Amino acid sequence: MNSFHHSLRFKLAATFAWFGALVSLLLSLGLSFTAHNLGERLMDETLRAEIEDYIARRSRNPNSLPPATVSVRGYVHVPGRAAEDIPPALLQLSPGKHQLTLDATPYRVAVADKGNERYVMLFNEKRQRQREEQFLVNLVVGALIMTLVSAGVGWWLAGRVVAPVAELARRVAKAKPEDEMLEIESGFPPDEIGKLARVFGGYLRRMRAFIERERAFTSDVSHELRTPLAIVQGAVELMEDDEHLDEKQQKRLARIGRAARQMIDLTAALLLMAREESAGEPGERDCDVCEVVGCAVETHRYLVRPETRVELACRSHPRVAAERTLLGIVVANLVRNAFAYTESGTVAITVDDRCLTVADTGPGIPSEEIGKVFQRHFKGSASTGAGIGLSLVKRICDRYGWETVIESTEGRGTTAQLFFARSSL
């Protein structure tokens, strides 16, 4: 119902209805005012004619009686004579036109002096007002009918106007970048809708070209990067079996191996983020958070200084529907930052039903930098990385609907929390 009220057709029909109602209201007010004004003028003309006629008759016959009909009633008053039949309120009126109510009956009154005589003529407005009220009711009914007709016509015209837009929206929603057979702009007239359809068609063609380039790029990157990295990792594994290496060489070799594995994971994560999210296999998207956290802790334990204690507490074992590689990238970034920047103290890692918490006692993040940590290529004052770690974390969290909250007090430590969306659990 809400979407119906916000539809373009409903808005156009409502606009027509409001316009019809406004025009009808203005027309009704104009007609009502004109009818009322015309009625008063006709009553005044009638009173003036009746007074002139009675004056003429009285000049010929002083005993002529004033008019006394249902609508018009007249009186004549001669100063010095008794005026028992004249209502006292009429004696106080000055010459001219007046509005008066006698015995709950509205009258239009005209007063004129002729010689030493005063003539008073009354017009009963009751019927006139009844006619005006009936005319006003007719105007209101006409305004309502006009509004309904305007709404109906507006609904019909809106349907005719919106139909091409709805067809264009249907075609755009149905269009797929890889579908070469669909031509969005075909069948539309050369008007604004046709121009919009041609713009969408051109946009779709550019999107197809972009997707082709992206696919070619990801395919080349996948092959050209993974192959040498696999070779490096294989060579490292072979060299690690060499018993003639001293401790210093073994450390350097382990560092090369870790860098190769991190590069493989990062490449896999970037390639996954470059592709549109797909359902994937259930086994690939059902990850035990505690298991991933444990692997991240062991992988980056070499960063832990002797004065730092690591505390890992898995209060529950939540499972999330996500690519293990992407979840591992998020967890590894949070764990690696805590290990790298904590020279002494404690790194506490806690997993509960919906949240992963990594709290350290490191130097903390300055208040002016805390709001920028998720920006791409942002490097803090104490950072030695490339500034893509937390920005990549933010992109992965946005992909799955997760939320990362980082709170830090400079000189006391940092707490990072990863909240998993209920839909991914």
N, C-alpha and C positions, 0 to 999 in steps of 0.2 A: 504493500500500500504506500509506503514511504517513497519507493522508487517511482511509483505511478505519479505521485504529486510532484516529483522533481523531473518528470519527463518533459521533453520539449513540446510535444503535442499538447499536454495538459496546460503548460504555461501559455502557449499561444491561444488556446481556447479560453483560458481564464482572462487573458488580456482582452480578447474580443468581448467577453462577458462584461468586464469592468468598463470597457469603452461604451458598450451599448447601455449599461446602467447609468453611466455618467451623462451620455447624450440624452437619455430618457429623463433623467432627473432635471437637467438644465431645461429641457423642453417643457417638462411638466411645470416647473417653477415659473417659466416664462408665460405659459398659457394660463396658469392659475392667476398670476399677477394681472395679466391682460384682461381676463374675464372679470376679476374683481373690480379693476379700474373701470372697465367698460360698463359694468353694472351700476356703479356709483354715478357715472356720467349720465346713463340713461335715466336713473331715478331723479337726478338733479334736473335734467331736461323736462321730465314729466312734471315735476313740482313747479318748475318755472312756467310751463305752459298752462298748468291748472290755475296758478295764481293770476296770470294774465287773462285767462278766460273768465275767471270769476270776477275780476275787477271790471272787465268789460260788461258782463251781465249785470253786475251791481250798479254800474253807471246808468244802465238802461232801466233797471228795476231794483230800487233800493231794498225791496223785500226778498230778493233772490237768496236762496239758502246756499251755503257753501257745500262742496262735494262731500259725500259721506258714503264711500264704497268700501269694499273689502280691503283694497290696496291704498286708497287715497282718502284722506279726511282733512277737512279744512275748517279754519276758525277765522272770525273777524272781530277785532276789538276796537271799540271807540272810547277814547279817554273820557272819563266822567260817567260812563255807563257801567252798570253791573255786568260782571263776566262770570256768572255762576257756572256756565257750561264749559268754560275754558279751563283746562288743568293749570294749576298755579305755576308749575314748572315752565310752561310755555310763555307766561307773562314776563319772565325774567330774561328771555332770549333777546339778543340784539339782532338787527337785520343782517341777513346772510344765510349761510348754510351751517347746519349743526347735525350732530349725532346724539340721539337721546333714547333712553329706555323708559317706557311707561308701562307699569303693571307687567313687568317681565317681558315686554314686547319691544324689540328694537325698532326704532323709527329713524328715517332720514327726514330732516326738518328744513324747510325753507321759510324765512321770515322776510317780509317786504312792507314798507310803509307807502301809503298813497294818501296824500293830503294829511288829514288828522286821523286816519284809520290805519290800523296794523293788521296785515293779513298773515296768517300762519297756516302752512300746508304741511301735512305729515304723510310720509310714504311708509307703509308697513314693509319692513325688510325681512320678515320671517320667511316668506316664500323664496325671496331672492337668496337668502343664506342657505336655505335647504337645497336650492338648485346649485349653488356654488359647492356645497359639500358633496352632492352627488357627482358633480363634474370633477371634483378632486378625487373621489373614489375611482371614477373612470380613468383618470390620469394615472393613478397608482397602479391599477390593474394593467393599463396599457404599458406602463414602465416595466412591470414584471414580465409581461409577455415579450416586450422588446428585449429584455435581458436574456430570457430563455432562448429567444430566436437568435440573438447574437452569439450565445454560447454554442447553440447547435451549429450555426453557420461557421463559427470559429473552429469547432471540433472537426467539421468536415474539411474546411480549408487547411487546417493544420495537418490533417491526415494526408492531404494532397501534397503539402509542402514538405512534410517530414518523411514521406515515403522514400524519396531518393536518398535522404540522409541515412535512414534505417537500412536501406539496401547496401549503401556504401559501408556502414558499420558492420553489417553481416559479412560482407566480402573481406573486409580488413581483419575481422576476428577469425575468419576461416583461413586466411592466407598463411602460408608457411614459407619461410625463406627458401627451402629446398624445392618448393612446388613451382616448377617452371611453366606449368600449363595454365595457371590462374592469371588472368589479366584483370586487374582491379578496375581500370579506367574504361573498359569496353562497355558500350550500351548507354552511357550517360550523355546528355545533350551538352553542347558547348557553352554552359553557363557556369555559375559559381560552383555548383556541385560537381560538374564535370572537371573544372579546374582543380578542385580539391582531390577528386579521384585520380587525376593525372599526377598530382603531387605525391599522393600515397603510392602510386605505382612506381614513380621514380625513386621514392624512398625505399621501397621493397627491393628494387633492382640494386641499389647501392648496398643495402643490407646483405643481399645475396653475395655480392662481390666481397664485402667485408668478411663474411663468414667463410668464404672460400679461402681468403688470405689467412684468416685465423686458424683454420684447419690445417692449411699447409704449414703455417708457422709452428703450431703445437706438434704436428707430426715430425717436423725437422728437429725441433728442440728435443722432443722425446727420444729421437734416435741419436742425434749428434751429441747430446749431453749424457744420456744414460749409458751409452756404450763406453766412452772413455772413463766414466766414473766406475762402471762395473770392472773395467780393466784395472783401474787404480786399486779398487777394493780387493780384487783377486790377488794382485801383486802384494798388497799389504798382508793378506792372510798367509800367503806363501812365505813371506819374509819373517812373519811372526814365529814360524816353525824353525827358523834358523837358530841353533843353539850357540852360535859363535857371537851373537850380538851382545854388547855390554848393556848396562842399565840405561845409560844415556841414550843409546841408539834405540832401545826398546821404547823409551818414553817418546822420542821423536816419531817413531813408527806408529805408536798408539795415537799420537796427536793427528797424524796424517789419516789414519783409519777413521777417527771420529769426525774429522772434517769431511771426508768422503761420504760417510753415512749421513751426516747432516745435510750435505749438498744433495744427496739422493732423495732424502725426505722432503727437503724444501722444493726441489724440482717437481716431485710428485704432487706436492700440495698446490703449487702454482698451476700445474697442468689441470688438476681437479677444479681449482677455482676458475680457470679460464673456460671450462665447459659448463653447459647448462646442467643444473642439478637433475639427476635421474634417480630412478628407484634403486637400481643396483641389486646385487644379490643380498639376501637376508644376512648371510654370514659376514659380509663385508661391512654391514651397517649396524651390527649389534655388538657394541663395545662395552666391556667391563671397565668402568672408570678407574677403579682401584688398580686393576692390572696395568692400565696405561700409565697411571701415576707412578706405580712402582718401577716400571721400565724407565720412565723419565728420570726418576731419582737415581737409579743405578747408572744410567748413561752419563749423567752430569755430576756424579759424585766427585769426580776429579777436581771440580771447582771448589769443593768444600775445604775450607782452611782448617788446620788442626784445632784452632780455638773455637770453632763453630760446631754446634750440636744440631743434628737433624732429627726431628720427631715426626713420624708418619703415623697417623691414626685413621683407620678405615672403619668408621662407625656403621657403615652400611655399604652395600655393593650395588650401586645403581648402574643400570645399563642404558645407554643412549643409542638412538638410531642415527648414526653418523658414520662417515668414512673414518676408519681408524687412523689413517694418515693425518687427516685434518684435526681430529681430536688430539692426536699426539703432538702436532705442531703447537696447538694452544697450550696444552699442559706443559710442554717442554719450555716454551717461552717464559711462562710464569715461574717454573722451578729454576730455570737457568738464571733468570734475573735475581731471584732471591739468593741463590748460591754465590753468584758472582759478586754481589755488592755487600754481602755480610762478612766482614772481616772477623768478627767474634760475636758470640752470643748464641742465639737459637733461630733455626728455621723450622717453624711448625706447619705441617701440611695435614689438613683434615678433610676427609670426605664424608659427607652425610647424604641424605636422601636426594637432595636437589642442588647441592652446592659443593664446590671445591674451594677451600680456603688455603691460601699460602701467605703466612705471616712471618716476617723477618725482623731482626733488630739491627738492620743496616743503617746507613746514613740518612735514609729517607729522601723524599723528592721535594725540592723547593716549591712553595705555594704558587709561585708564578709559572711553574712548569707543569703542575699536576693536570691542568686542563688541556695540555697539548700532547700528552704522551701517546695518544692514539692517532695523531696526525702522521701522515706518510712522510718519511724522511726526516722526521723531527728527532734530534739528538739532544738529550739532556746535557747539562754542564759536566756531569761525571761519566757520560756514556762513551764507550769506545766502539760501538757497533755501527751499522749502516743506517739505523733508524727505520727498518722495515719490520721488525719483530712484532711490536704491539699493533702496528697498523694492519699487519696480516692477521693477527688475532682478532681485531675488530671486524675485518671482512668475513672471517670464518664464523664468528658469532652472529653476525647479521644474516649469514646464509641459513643458519639453523634456528634462529630466534633466541639465541642465548644472550646473556647480559654479563658484562665484565665490569666490576666496580673496584676502583683502586683508591684507597685512602692512605694517606701518608702524613707523618709528622716529621719535619726535618730534625735530624739528630736522634730520633727515637725508633724509626723503622717504618716499614710499609706493609700494608695488608691488601692482598689482591683476592677478590672473590669471583668465582665463575658460577653463575646461576644457569642451570639447564632448563629449557622450556619443557613444560609438562607434556607437550605433544611429541617430544623427542625421547621421552623416557619409556 
